Amino acid sequence: MSRVHKTLIGGEWKEGKELSEVTNKYTGESIGSVPVTDEQTFAEAVQSAQDGFGLISGMPAYERSKILQRTSESIEREKDEITGIIAQEAGKAWKHARAEVQRSIQTFKFASEEAKSIHGETVPMDAAVGAEKRVGFYLRFPAGVIGAISPFNFPLNLVAHKVAPAIAAGCSVILKPASTTPLTSLKLAEIMMEAGLPDGALNVIVGPGSTVGNWLVTDPHVSMITFTGSPPVGKDIKEKSGLKKVTLELGSNSACIIDESADLDAAVQRCIVGSYAYAGQVCISVQRIYIHEKVFDQFTQRFLKGTQELKLGDPLDPETDLGPMISEGDAIRTETWVNEAVSGGAKILIGGKRKKNFYHPTVLTDVKPEMKVMAQEIFAPVVCFVSFSDFSDAVKMADDSVYGLQAGVYTSDVEKAFQAVKGIRVGGVIVNDVPTYRADQMPYGGVKDSGMGREGLKFAVEEMTDIRMVVFNLQR
């Protein structure tokens, strides 16, 4: 049944004049509506976050840790309900939605531990001439109000990667989830308030990026923006944010190299998951696979067989492998890009079909580097196969991208593995696994058009804190 939700401002649940409908991406039916934030409510959220900052930043680290630990435990208890919300509003297959919930449990657990580990360091002042009688050290202090803008594709865990380290660091948060998937964030907000979060430490606003997002990015009382989304929007945020701190995670067209020495059974299995999980709507989804000519046919045959066995359908069905894309418009865009590639000489080995907002898992070959399906981020269940004979060429092709988030390489040759590590300019190289792999405590982020800054609890806390240097002059 469709329910009218409220947004969280200053510890109170607020109604709104204008409502935005949230739909089940499989059935198209309404599953709820949320208030669209207006300027007055946004101003209240900012004031609330400022007040909340005073409370959360003054709270002892062990208390913040307890809140995050209780949040983790509550998500564990309510994982079935939360999984169902994600499956419906995001169209994510139950098995992948459940995996996201399990990861978020861990993310909040890591954050609870990190809250108790924030520290500074001593600085050897006597290394400088004239500073022999001085003692120096630095401390880390919370940066202030954090503006968190999250995407639709991981409506819980990518929110967790923004909210959890902020609370661990002692920052308050104004969260703007994607308008297509706000219900998971509102459920998380309920859980965090019940876990003891002070009023104003977390505020949830909903609305278009062109209005609500811009207000958040340009407001002088917001100290930092952490954003996950498209490069054009990320660049716009960078330009408009002034002197704010900014962390941007902007996607990729991730490459994976399959060397002739690779374990093909493992590589095929993981590449299928990396290419098609959540219908390819993952920032580090496998989009380009460079396969050694000696194993190209064998890899391709196994991959196509595995792709044929994938089940498309209702995300609430535990047996479903692929649900719908987030919108029919995105599926149409995917169809257009694939058709353009075919017109340019590419061949469809499997898939290439669309029904409403479903796009069938697709493999393309005979592709050219300049085609959109290769050069841009397709964010869909489409993967391109390219043959190579020399590993150095594969490394160069993998690196030949405006993006630089993560890359994968399958090889039994350690020297080749390090050649890929050194030669592919990305934020992470995953050896003997797909670029889609991410552990939630590791530093995660990219270079080039894939963004700036790092997520991962310890690293996000560092982004969300400021260093304050302290020097004692012991000279009498």
C-alpha positions as CSV (number, residue, x, y, z in Angstrom):
1,M,0.0,0.0,0.0
2,S,1.3,3.5,-0.9
3,R,2.2,5.5,2.1
4,V,2.8,9.2,2.6
5,H,6.2,9.6,4.2
6,K,7.8,12.5,6.1
7,T,11.3,13.9,6.0
8,L,13.6,14.3,9.0
9,I,14.5,17.8,10.1
10,G,15.9,18.6,13.5
11,G,14.7,15.3,15.0
12,E,11.2,15.9,13.8
13,W,9.3,14.2,11.0
14,K,8.0,16.9,8.6
15,E,5.2,16.9,6.1
16,G,5.4,18.9,2.9
17,K,3.0,20.7,0.5
18,E,4.4,19.0,-2.7
19,L,4.8,15.3,-2.8
20,S,7.1,13.1,-5.0
21,E,5.9,9.6,-5.9
22,V,8.1,6.6,-5.5
23,T,7.4,3.6,-7.6
24,N,8.1,-0.1,-7.7
25,K,10.5,-0.2,-10.6
26,Y,9.2,-3.7,-11.7
27,T,5.4,-3.1,-11.5
28,G,5.3,0.6,-11.9
29,E,2.9,0.9,-9.0
30,S,3.3,3.6,-6.4
31,I,4.9,2.4,-3.1
32,G,5.0,5.7,-1.4
33,S,5.4,9.4,-1.7
34,V,7.8,11.9,0.0
35,P,7.6,15.6,0.6
36,V,9.7,17.7,-1.8
37,T,11.8,20.1,0.2
38,D,11.1,23.8,-0.3
39,E,13.3,26.7,0.5
40,Q,11.9,27.3,3.9
41,T,12.3,23.6,4.9
42,F,15.8,23.7,3.5
43,A,16.7,26.7,5.6
44,E,15.3,24.8,8.6
45,A,17.5,21.8,7.7
46,V,20.6,24.0,7.6
47,Q,19.9,25.6,10.9
48,S,19.1,22.2,12.4
49,A,22.4,20.8,11.1
50,Q,24.3,23.7,12.6
51,D,22.6,23.0,15.9
52,G,23.2,19.3,15.5
53,F,26.9,19.9,14.8
54,G,27.3,21.4,18.2
55,L,25.7,18.3,19.8
56,I,27.4,15.6,17.8
57,S,30.9,17.2,17.8
58,G,30.7,17.6,21.6
59,M,29.8,14.0,22.1
60,P,32.5,11.7,23.4
61,A,33.9,9.4,20.7
62,Y,32.7,6.3,22.6
63,E,29.1,7.6,22.5
64,R,29.2,8.2,18.7
65,S,30.7,4.7,18.4
66,K,27.8,3.2,20.4
67,I,25.2,5.0,18.1
68,L,26.9,3.6,15.0
69,Q,27.1,0.1,16.6
70,R,23.4,0.2,17.5
71,T,22.6,1.3,14.0
72,S,24.5,-1.7,12.6
73,E,22.6,-4.1,14.9
74,S,19.3,-2.6,14.0
75,I,19.9,-3.0,10.3
76,E,20.8,-6.6,11.0
77,R,17.4,-7.1,12.8
78,E,15.4,-5.4,10.1
79,K,17.3,-6.7,7.1
80,D,14.3,-8.4,5.5
81,E,12.2,-5.2,5.5
82,I,15.1,-3.1,4.2
83,T,16.0,-5.6,1.5
84,G,12.3,-5.4,0.4
85,I,12.4,-1.6,0.2
86,I,15.6,-1.6,-1.9
87,A,14.3,-4.4,-4.2
88,Q,11.1,-2.4,-4.9
89,E,12.3,1.2,-5.1
90,A,15.6,0.5,-6.8
91,G,14.5,-2.6,-8.9
92,K,17.5,-4.4,-7.5
93,A,17.3,-8.2,-7.4
94,W,16.6,-9.6,-3.9
95,K,20.0,-11.4,-3.7
96,H,21.9,-8.2,-4.6
97,A,19.7,-6.0,-2.3
98,R,20.4,-8.4,0.5
99,A,24.1,-8.3,-0.2
100,E,23.9,-4.5,0.0
101,V,22.2,-4.7,3.3
102,Q,24.8,-7.1,4.7
103,R,27.6,-4.7,3.5
104,S,25.9,-1.8,5.2
105,I,25.8,-3.7,8.5
106,Q,29.6,-4.0,8.2
107,T,30.0,-0.4,7.0
108,F,28.4,1.0,10.2
109,K,30.4,-1.5,12.3
110,F,33.6,-0.3,10.7
111,A,32.5,3.3,11.4
112,S,31.8,2.6,15.0
113,E,35.4,1.3,15.4
114,E,36.8,4.2,13.4
115,A,35.0,6.7,15.7
116,K,37.3,5.6,18.5
117,S,40.5,5.7,16.4
118,I,40.6,9.3,15.2
119,H,44.0,10.8,16.3
120,G,46.7,13.2,15.4
121,E,50.5,12.8,15.4
122,T,53.5,14.5,16.9
123,V,55.7,16.7,14.7
124,P,59.5,16.7,15.2
125,M,59.9,20.5,15.6
126,D,63.6,20.3,16.4
127,A,64.2,19.2,12.8
128,A,64.0,22.9,11.8
129,V,66.7,25.3,12.8
130,G,65.4,27.7,15.4
131,A,62.6,25.3,16.6
132,E,64.8,23.4,19.1
133,K,62.7,24.5,22.1
134,R,59.3,23.8,20.6
135,V,57.0,20.8,20.8
136,G,54.4,20.2,18.1
137,F,51.5,17.9,17.4
138,Y,48.3,18.1,15.4
139,L,44.8,17.0,16.2
140,R,41.8,16.2,14.0
141,F,38.6,18.1,14.4
142,P,35.2,17.6,12.6
143,A,34.9,19.7,9.5
144,G,31.3,20.9,10.2
145,V,28.1,20.3,8.4
146,I,28.4,17.7,5.6
147,G,26.2,17.8,2.6
148,A,25.7,14.2,1.3
149,I,24.2,13.6,-2.1
150,S,23.7,9.9,-2.9
151,P,22.7,8.0,-6.0
152,F,19.9,5.5,-6.7
153,N,22.0,2.4,-7.3
154,F,23.1,1.7,-3.7
155,P,20.4,3.5,-1.7
156,L,21.6,2.1,1.6
157,N,25.3,1.3,1.5
158,L,26.4,4.5,-0.5
159,V,24.3,6.5,2.0
160,A,26.1,4.6,4.8
161,H,29.5,5.5,3.3
162,K,28.6,9.2,3.6
163,V,26.6,9.3,6.9
164,A,28.5,6.8,9.0
165,P,32.0,8.4,8.7
166,A,30.5,11.8,9.2
167,I,28.9,10.8,12.5
168,A,32.1,9.0,13.5
169,A,34.1,12.2,12.9
170,G,31.6,14.3,14.8
171,C,30.0,16.0,11.9
172,S,26.3,16.7,11.3
173,V,24.7,15.7,7.9
174,I,22.2,17.0,5.5
175,L,21.4,14.0,3.3
176,K,19.8,14.3,-0.1
177,P,19.1,10.8,-1.5
178,A,18.2,10.2,-5.1
179,S,14.6,11.2,-5.7
180,T,13.9,7.7,-7.2
181,T,15.0,5.9,-4.1
182,P,14.5,8.0,-1.0
183,L,12.6,5.4,1.1
184,T,15.7,3.5,2.1
185,S,17.3,6.6,3.4
186,L,14.2,7.5,5.5
187,K,14.2,4.0,7.0
188,L,17.8,4.4,7.9
189,A,17.1,7.8,9.5
190,E,14.4,6.2,11.6
191,I,16.9,3.5,12.7
192,M,19.6,6.1,13.5
193,M,17.3,8.3,15.6
194,E,16.2,5.2,17.6
195,A,19.9,4.4,18.1
196,G,20.3,7.6,20.0
197,L,21.5,10.1,17.3
198,P,21.1,13.7,18.6
199,D,18.4,15.9,17.0
200,G,19.8,17.7,14.0
201,A,22.8,15.4,13.5
202,L,21.1,13.9,10.5
203,N,18.6,15.7,8.3
204,V,17.0,14.2,5.2
205,I,15.8,16.4,2.3
206,V,14.3,15.3,-1.0
207,G,14.1,17.0,-4.3
208,P,15.7,17.7,-7.7
209,G,19.4,18.4,-8.0
210,S,18.6,21.6,-10.0
211,T,17.0,23.1,-6.9
212,V,17.5,21.3,-3.6
213,G,20.9,20.0,-4.7
214,N,22.1,23.4,-5.7
215,W,20.9,24.9,-2.4
216,L,23.0,22.4,-0.6
217,V,26.1,22.8,-2.7
218,T,26.1,26.6,-2.5
219,D,25.0,27.2,1.1
220,P,27.8,28.9,3.0
221,H,27.0,27.0,6.2
222,V,27.7,23.6,4.6
223,S,31.4,22.8,5.0
224,M,31.8,19.8,2.7
225,I,30.0,18.1,-0.1
226,T,30.3,14.3,-0.6
227,F,28.7,13.3,-3.9
228,T,28.3,10.1,-5.9
229,G,26.9,10.5,-9.5
230,S,27.7,11.5,-13.0
231,P,30.8,13.4,-14.1
232,P,28.8,16.4,-15.5
233,V,27.0,16.9,-12.2
234,G,30.3,16.4,-10.3
235,K,32.0,19.0,-12.3
236,D,29.1,21.4,-11.8
237,I,29.3,20.8,-8.0
238,K,33.1,21.5,-8.0
239,E,32.5,24.8,-9.8
240,K,29.7,25.9,-7.5
241,S,31.0,24.7,-4.2
242,G,33.6,27.5,-3.7
243,L,36.1,26.7,-1.0
244,K,34.1,23.8,0.5
245,K,35.8,20.4,0.8
246,V,34.5,18.1,-2.0
247,T,34.6,14.3,-2.4
248,L,33.4,13.2,-5.8
249,E,32.9,9.6,-7.0
250,L,31.9,9.9,-10.6
251,G,31.8,6.5,-12.2
252,S,33.8,4.7,-14.8
253,N,33.8,2.3,-17.8
254,S,35.8,-0.2,-16.0
255,A,38.2,-2.6,-17.8
256,C,39.2,-6.2,-17.0
257,I,42.1,-8.0,-18.6
258,I,42.0,-11.7,-19.1
259,D,45.6,-13.0,-19.6
260,E,46.3,-16.3,-21.2
261,S,47.5,-17.6,-17.8
262,A,44.2,-16.7,-16.1
263,D,42.0,-19.2,-14.3
264,L,39.2,-19.1,-16.8
265,D,36.6,-20.8,-14.6
266,A,37.0,-18.1,-11.9
267,A,37.3,-15.3,-14.4
268,V,34.2,-16.1,-16.3
269,Q,32.1,-16.5,-13.2
270,R,33.2,-13.3,-11.7
271,C,33.0,-11.3,-15.0
272,I,29.4,-12.3,-15.4
273,V,28.6,-11.0,-12.0
274,G,30.7,-7.9,-12.5
275,S,29.1,-7.1,-15.8
276,Y,25.4,-7.7,-14.9
277,A,24.9,-7.3,-11.2
278,Y,22.1,-4.8,-10.7
279,A,21.6,-4.6,-14.5
280,G,25.1,-3.1,-14.8
281,Q,24.0,0.0,-12.9
282,V,27.2,0.0,-10.7
283,C,30.0,2.6,-10.9
284,I,32.6,-0.2,-11.2
285,S,30.6,-2.5,-13.4
286,V,32.7,-4.4,-16.0
287,Q,32.2,-2.7,-19.3
288,R,35.3,-3.6,-21.3
289,I,37.0,-7.0,-21.2
290,Y,40.3,-7.4,-23.0
291,I,40.9,-11.2,-23.6
292,H,44.1,-12.8,-24.8
293,E,43.6,-14.3,-28.3
294,K,44.7,-17.7,-27.2
295,V,41.7,-18.0,-24.7
296,F,39.3,-15.6,-26.4
297,D,37.0,-18.2,-27.9
298,Q,37.0,-20.4,-24.8
299,F,36.3,-17.4,-22.5
300,T,33.6,-16.1,-24.8
301,Q,31.8,-19.5,-25.1
302,R,31.7,-19.9,-21.3
303,F,30.6,-16.4,-20.7
304,L,27.8,-16.6,-23.2
305,K,26.6,-19.9,-21.7
306,G,26.6,-18.3,-18.2
307,T,24.8,-15.2,-19.5
308,Q,22.0,-17.4,-21.1
309,E,21.4,-19.0,-17.7
310,L,20.7,-15.7,-15.9
311,K,17.1,-15.2,-14.9
312,L,15.3,-11.8,-15.5
313,G,12.2,-11.0,-13.5
314,D,10.7,-9.6,-10.4
315,P,13.4,-8.3,-8.0
316,L,11.4,-9.7,-5.0
317,D,11.8,-13.2,-6.4
318,P,15.0,-14.7,-4.7
319,E,15.8,-16.6,-7.9
320,T,16.0,-13.4,-10.0
321,D,19.4,-12.4,-11.2
322,L,18.5,-9.2,-13.1
323,G,15.7,-6.8,-12.4
324,P,14.7,-3.8,-14.5
325,M,16.8,-0.7,-15.0
326,I,15.9,2.3,-12.9
327,S,13.8,3.8,-15.7
328,E,12.6,3.1,-19.2
329,G,14.5,6.2,-20.4
330,D,17.7,4.6,-19.3
331,A,16.9,1.4,-21.0
332,I,16.1,3.3,-24.2
333,R,19.4,5.2,-24.0
334,T,21.2,1.8,-23.7
335,E,19.3,0.5,-26.7
336,T,20.3,3.6,-28.7
337,W,24.0,3.2,-27.8
338,V,24.0,-0.5,-28.7
339,N,22.3,0.2,-32.0
340,E,24.8,2.9,-32.8
341,A,27.6,0.5,-32.2
342,V,26.0,-2.1,-34.4
343,S,25.6,0.5,-37.2
344,G,29.3,1.2,-36.8
345,G,30.3,-2.5,-37.3
346,A,29.9,-4.0,-33.8
347,K,28.3,-7.5,-33.4
348,I,25.9,-8.6,-30.8
349,L,26.8,-12.0,-29.5
350,I,23.9,-12.2,-27.1
351,G,21.2,-9.8,-25.8
352,G,20.6,-6.5,-27.5
353,K,16.9,-6.6,-26.6
354,R,14.7,-4.2,-24.6
355,K,11.2,-4.5,-23.1
356,K,10.1,-1.4,-21.3
357,N,12.7,-0.8,-18.6
358,F,14.3,-4.2,-19.0
359,Y,17.4,-4.5,-21.1
360,H,18.7,-8.0,-21.7
361,P,22.3,-8.8,-20.7
362,T,24.4,-8.1,-23.8
363,V,27.8,-8.9,-25.2
364,L,29.3,-6.9,-28.0
365,T,32.4,-7.6,-30.1
366,D,34.2,-5.9,-33.0
367,V,33.8,-2.7,-31.1
368,K,35.9,0.4,-31.7
369,P,37.5,2.5,-28.9
370,E,35.5,5.6,-29.9
371,M,32.1,4.0,-29.7
372,K,29.9,5.2,-26.8
373,V,29.6,1.6,-25.5
374,M,33.4,1.7,-25.1
375,A,34.4,5.3,-24.4
376,Q,31.5,6.4,-22.1
377,E,29.9,4.9,-19.1
378,I,26.9,2.9,-20.3
379,F,25.6,2.0,-16.8
380,A,23.7,-0.9,-18.2
381,P,24.0,-4.7,-18.6
382,V,26.3,-4.3,-21.6
383,V,29.9,-5.5,-21.9
384,C,32.4,-5.3,-24.8
385,F,34.9,-8.0,-25.7
386,V,38.3,-7.1,-27.3
387,S,41.0,-9.6,-28.3
388,F,44.7,-8.9,-27.7
389,S,48.0,-10.7,-28.4
390,D,50.5,-8.6,-26.3
391,F,49.8,-7.9,-22.6
392,S,51.4,-4.5,-22.8
393,D,48.8,-3.6,-25.5
394,A,46.0,-4.7,-23.2
395,V,47.3,-2.5,-20.4
396,K,47.5,0.5,-22.7
397,M,43.9,-0.2,-24.0
398,A,42.6,-0.5,-20.4
399,D,44.2,2.8,-19.5
400,D,42.9,4.5,-22.6
401,S,39.9,6.1,-20.9
402,V,38.9,9.5,-19.5
403,Y,37.8,7.5,-16.5
404,G,40.0,6.0,-13.8
405,L,38.0,4.3,-11.0
406,Q,39.0,0.6,-10.8
407,A,40.4,-2.0,-13.2
408,G,40.7,-5.8,-12.9
409,V,43.4,-8.2,-14.2
410,Y,43.4,-12.0,-14.3
411,T,46.8,-13.5,-14.6
412,S,49.1,-16.0,-12.9
413,D,52.2,-13.9,-13.8
414,V,53.1,-11.6,-10.9
415,E,55.2,-9.4,-13.2
416,K,52.3,-8.8,-15.5
417,A,50.1,-8.1,-12.4
418,F,52.5,-5.3,-11.4
419,Q,52.7,-4.1,-15.0
420,A,49.0,-3.5,-14.8
421,V,49.2,-1.9,-11.4
422,K,51.8,0.5,-12.7
423,G,50.3,1.0,-16.2
424,I,46.6,1.6,-15.6
425,R,45.9,5.0,-14.0
426,V,43.0,4.2,-11.7
427,G,42.1,4.4,-8.0
428,G,42.3,0.7,-7.6
429,V,43.6,-2.4,-9.5
430,I,42.0,-5.7,-8.5
431,V,44.3,-8.7,-9.3
432,N,42.5,-12.0,-10.1
433,D,39.1,-10.4,-9.6
434,V,36.8,-8.0,-11.4
435,P,37.0,-4.2,-10.9
436,T,33.6,-4.5,-9.4
437,Y,35.1,-5.8,-6.1
438,R,35.0,-3.4,-3.2
439,A,35.6,-4.1,0.5
440,D,34.0,-1.3,2.6
441,Q,37.0,-0.5,4.7
442,M,39.4,0.0,1.8
443,P,40.2,3.4,0.2
444,Y,37.8,3.8,-2.7
445,G,37.7,6.5,-5.3
446,G,39.1,7.4,-8.7
447,V,41.3,9.7,-10.8
448,K,40.7,11.6,-14.0
449,D,36.9,11.9,-14.7
450,S,36.2,9.4,-12.0
451,G,36.5,12.0,-9.3
452,M,38.5,13.0,-6.4
453,G,38.9,12.1,-2.7
454,R,38.4,8.7,-1.1
455,E,35.6,6.8,0.6
456,G,36.2,3.9,3.0
457,L,35.7,4.6,6.6
458,K,39.1,5.7,7.8
459,F,39.8,7.6,4.6
460,A,36.4,9.3,4.6
461,V,36.9,10.4,8.2
462,E,40.2,12.0,7.1
463,E,38.3,13.8,4.4
464,M,35.7,15.0,6.9
465,T,38.1,16.3,9.5
466,D,40.5,19.3,9.6
467,I,44.0,19.2,10.9
468,R,44.7,21.7,13.7
469,M,48.4,22.2,14.5
470,V,49.5,22.9,18.0
471,V,53.0,24.2,18.9
472,F,54.2,24.8,22.4
473,N,57.1,27.3,22.8
474,L,59.2,26.0,25.7
475,Q,61.7,28.9,25.5
476,R,61.6,30.9,28.7
